[in-house]
Amino acid sequence: MLLEGQGSSYIVHLPFTTNAGDIAFRFINYVRSQREFQVRQKLRTHQNLSWQEITKLYQEEEDKSLGGSHVVVCDINKEMLKVGKQKSQRLGYSEGLSWVLGNAEELPFNNDSFDVYTIAFGIRNVTHIDQALQEAYRVLKPGGRFLCLEFSHVNNSLVSSLYDMYSFQVIPVLGEVIAGDWKAYQYLVESIRCFLTQEELKELMEDVGFLKVEYRNLGSGIVAIHSGFKL
């Protein structure tokens, strides 16, 4: 992702979890830390500044701590957006952050709007994955990057056996005990198994135009991060 000074825009889709907005908050923290580093570097080159001038410089930089960078959090679920927004207010995140109700298959944004697009544990639940990928490609600027974190397919036979046992025999039981909803957690497990393989998702991304597409398996493929660029 790019840093401001250059007007970076970043879109993140909320996963349906209680951690709503965490990826956006981490991005904001990253940009802030980079700008603080730039201020310290600037001060090192101006050793003759008075303490008044140093204070003024810090205040000026604090007023533009994100340097024009902006995060848009988008989700089709109004209640999830509400949870995320309340969390951002509670944690003190307000600058450079917007919350937008929208469908991944028909995003309410102009072409070439964003530098980075991320979606975590969400694309599996999209009805038409190819259409969602096309929309991601459309709203990214040339040079922009698409990143997707999603449950995937295990590539280790031993891990796969243990994972299947846990998924089908433990997760639904936990769902019943904790949430009183066996069927929802059974569906979760089944939807993960029916989802595209790493290579199939990679091919879909390439079909809509993404280049330099690659993926990295985590936990022997329990989840995978797919990455591609609009060039």
C-alpha positions as CSV (number, residue, x, y, z in Angstrom):
1,M,0.0,0.0,0.0
2,L,1.1,3.5,-0.7
3,L,1.7,6.3,1.9
4,E,0.2,9.7,1.7
5,G,1.8,12.6,0.5
6,Q,0.5,10.7,-2.5
7,G,-3.2,10.6,-1.7
8,S,-3.6,6.9,-1.0
9,S,-7.1,5.4,-0.8
10,Y,-7.8,2.0,0.7
11,I,-11.0,-0.1,0.6
12,V,-11.6,-2.9,3.1
13,H,-14.6,-5.2,3.2
14,L,-15.7,-6.2,6.7
15,P,-15.8,-9.9,7.5
16,F,-18.8,-11.0,9.6
17,T,-17.0,-11.0,12.9
18,T,-16.8,-9.1,16.1
19,N,-13.4,-7.7,14.9
20,A,-15.2,-5.3,12.6
21,G,-12.8,-2.6,11.3
22,D,-9.6,-4.0,12.8
23,I,-7.8,-4.1,9.4
24,A,-8.8,-0.5,8.7
25,F,-7.5,0.5,12.2
26,R,-4.2,-1.3,11.6
27,F,-3.8,0.6,8.3
28,I,-4.4,3.9,10.0
29,N,-1.9,3.0,12.7
30,Y,0.7,2.1,10.1
31,V,0.3,5.4,8.2
32,R,0.5,7.4,11.4
33,S,3.7,5.6,12.5
34,Q,5.3,6.3,9.1
35,R,4.5,9.9,9.3
36,E,5.8,10.2,12.8
37,F,9.0,8.6,11.6
38,Q,9.2,11.2,8.8
39,V,8.8,14.0,11.3
40,R,11.6,12.7,13.5
41,Q,13.8,12.4,10.4
42,K,13.0,16.0,9.5
43,L,13.9,17.2,13.0
44,R,17.3,15.5,12.8
45,T,18.1,17.5,9.8
46,H,17.1,20.8,11.6
47,Q,19.2,20.6,14.8
48,N,19.2,24.3,15.2
49,L,15.4,24.7,15.7
50,S,14.1,26.3,18.9
51,W,11.7,24.4,21.1
52,Q,8.9,26.6,19.9
53,E,9.6,25.8,16.3
54,I,9.8,22.1,17.2
55,T,6.4,22.2,19.0
56,K,4.9,24.0,16.0
57,L,6.2,21.5,13.6
58,Y,4.8,18.6,15.6
59,Q,1.4,20.3,15.8
60,E,1.3,20.9,12.1
61,E,2.1,17.3,11.4
62,E,-0.4,16.1,13.9
63,D,-3.2,18.0,12.1
64,K,-2.4,16.0,9.0
65,S,-1.3,12.8,10.6
66,L,-2.7,10.6,7.8
67,G,-1.3,13.0,5.1
68,G,-4.5,12.7,3.0
69,S,-4.7,8.9,3.1
70,H,-8.2,7.5,3.4
71,V,-9.8,4.2,4.4
72,V,-13.3,3.2,3.1
73,V,-14.9,0.3,5.0
74,C,-17.6,-1.3,2.9
75,D,-20.1,-4.1,3.8
76,I,-23.5,-5.2,2.6
77,N,-24.6,-5.7,6.2
78,K,-25.9,-2.5,7.8
79,E,-25.5,-3.9,11.4
80,M,-21.9,-4.9,10.8
81,L,-21.1,-1.3,9.7
82,K,-22.8,0.0,12.8
83,V,-20.7,-2.2,15.0
84,G,-17.5,-1.2,13.2
85,K,-18.4,2.5,13.4
86,Q,-19.2,2.3,17.1
87,K,-15.9,0.5,17.7
88,S,-13.9,3.2,15.8
89,Q,-15.5,5.9,17.9
90,R,-14.8,4.1,21.1
91,L,-11.1,3.6,20.1
92,G,-10.7,7.2,18.8
93,Y,-10.5,6.6,15.1
94,S,-12.2,9.3,13.1
95,E,-9.8,11.0,10.7
96,G,-9.6,9.5,7.2
97,L,-12.2,6.8,7.8
98,S,-15.6,6.3,6.0
99,W,-18.3,3.6,6.4
100,V,-20.2,2.7,3.2
101,L,-23.1,0.3,2.7
102,G,-22.4,-1.6,-0.5
103,N,-22.5,-4.9,-2.4
104,A,-19.2,-6.4,-3.5
105,E,-20.8,-7.3,-6.8
106,E,-21.9,-3.7,-7.5
107,L,-19.6,-1.3,-5.6
108,P,-20.9,2.3,-5.3
109,F,-17.5,3.8,-6.3
110,N,-16.0,5.3,-9.4
111,N,-13.5,3.6,-11.6
112,D,-9.8,3.9,-10.6
113,S,-10.6,5.1,-7.1
114,F,-8.4,3.0,-4.7
115,D,-4.8,2.0,-4.3
116,V,-5.5,-1.1,-2.2
117,Y,-8.5,-3.4,-1.9
118,T,-8.8,-6.1,0.8
119,I,-11.4,-8.6,1.6
120,A,-11.1,-11.0,4.5
121,F,-13.3,-14.1,5.0
122,G,-15.9,-12.5,2.8
123,I,-15.5,-13.5,-0.8
124,R,-16.6,-17.1,0.0
125,N,-20.0,-15.7,0.7
126,V,-20.4,-13.7,-2.4
127,T,-22.9,-15.2,-4.9
128,H,-21.0,-14.3,-8.0
129,I,-17.3,-14.3,-7.2
130,D,-16.2,-13.5,-10.7
131,Q,-18.4,-10.3,-10.7
132,A,-17.0,-9.3,-7.3
133,L,-13.5,-9.7,-8.7
134,Q,-14.4,-7.6,-11.7
135,E,-15.7,-4.8,-9.4
136,A,-12.5,-5.0,-7.4
137,Y,-10.5,-4.6,-10.5
138,R,-12.7,-1.7,-11.8
139,V,-12.4,0.4,-8.6
140,L,-8.6,-0.1,-8.3
141,K,-6.2,2.5,-9.7
142,P,-3.6,1.4,-12.3
143,G,-0.9,-0.1,-10.1
144,G,-3.4,-0.9,-7.3
145,R,-3.3,-4.1,-5.4
146,F,-6.0,-6.6,-4.5
147,L,-5.6,-8.8,-1.4
148,C,-7.9,-11.6,-0.3
149,L,-7.7,-13.6,2.9
150,E,-10.0,-16.7,2.8
151,F,-10.4,-20.2,4.1
152,S,-8.9,-22.6,1.5
153,H,-7.8,-26.2,0.9
154,V,-5.3,-28.0,3.1
155,N,-2.3,-29.5,1.2
156,N,-1.0,-31.8,3.9
157,S,-2.8,-35.2,4.3
158,L,-2.2,-35.5,8.1
159,V,-3.3,-31.9,8.8
160,S,-6.3,-32.4,6.5
161,S,-7.5,-35.4,8.5
162,L,-7.2,-33.6,11.8
163,Y,-8.8,-30.5,10.3
164,D,-11.8,-32.5,8.9
165,M,-12.3,-34.2,12.3
166,Y,-12.3,-30.8,14.1
167,S,-14.4,-29.1,11.5
168,F,-17.2,-31.7,11.3
169,Q,-17.2,-33.1,14.8
170,V,-16.2,-30.1,17.0
171,I,-17.2,-26.8,15.3
172,P,-21.0,-27.6,15.0
173,V,-21.0,-28.8,18.6
174,L,-19.4,-25.6,19.7
175,G,-21.9,-23.6,17.6
176,E,-24.8,-25.4,19.4
177,V,-23.3,-25.0,22.9
178,I,-22.1,-21.3,22.5
179,A,-24.6,-19.9,20.0
180,G,-27.5,-22.4,20.0
181,D,-27.1,-22.8,16.3
182,W,-25.8,-26.1,15.0
183,K,-27.0,-25.5,11.4
184,A,-25.2,-22.2,10.9
185,Y,-21.8,-23.7,12.0
186,Q,-22.4,-26.8,9.9
187,Y,-23.0,-24.5,6.9
188,L,-19.8,-22.7,7.7
189,V,-17.8,-25.9,7.5
190,E,-19.5,-27.0,4.3
191,S,-19.1,-23.7,2.6
192,I,-15.4,-23.8,3.3
193,R,-15.1,-27.2,1.8
194,C,-17.1,-26.2,-1.3
195,F,-15.0,-23.1,-1.9
196,L,-12.5,-22.7,-4.7
197,T,-9.1,-24.2,-4.5
198,Q,-6.1,-21.8,-4.3
199,E,-5.4,-22.4,-8.0
200,E,-9.0,-21.9,-9.1
201,L,-9.2,-18.5,-7.3
202,K,-5.9,-17.5,-8.8
203,E,-7.2,-18.4,-12.3
204,L,-10.4,-16.4,-11.7
205,M,-8.3,-13.3,-10.7
206,E,-6.2,-13.6,-13.8
207,D,-9.4,-14.0,-16.0
208,V,-10.7,-10.6,-14.9
209,G,-7.3,-8.9,-15.6
210,F,-5.2,-9.1,-12.5
211,L,-1.5,-9.6,-13.1
212,K,1.4,-11.0,-11.0
213,V,-1.2,-13.1,-9.2
214,E,0.1,-15.3,-6.4
215,Y,-1.0,-16.8,-3.1
216,R,0.6,-17.8,0.1
217,N,-0.8,-20.7,2.2
218,L,-1.1,-20.3,6.0
219,G,-1.5,-23.3,8.3
220,S,-0.9,-25.8,5.4
221,G,-3.6,-24.1,3.4
222,I,-6.3,-23.8,6.0
223,V,-6.3,-20.2,4.9
224,A,-4.6,-18.5,2.0
225,I,-3.7,-14.9,1.0
226,H,-4.2,-14.2,-2.7
227,S,-2.6,-11.1,-4.2
228,G,-2.9,-9.4,-7.6
229,F,-2.1,-6.1,-9.3
230,K,-4.0,-3.9,-11.8
231,L,-1.2,-2.9,-14.2
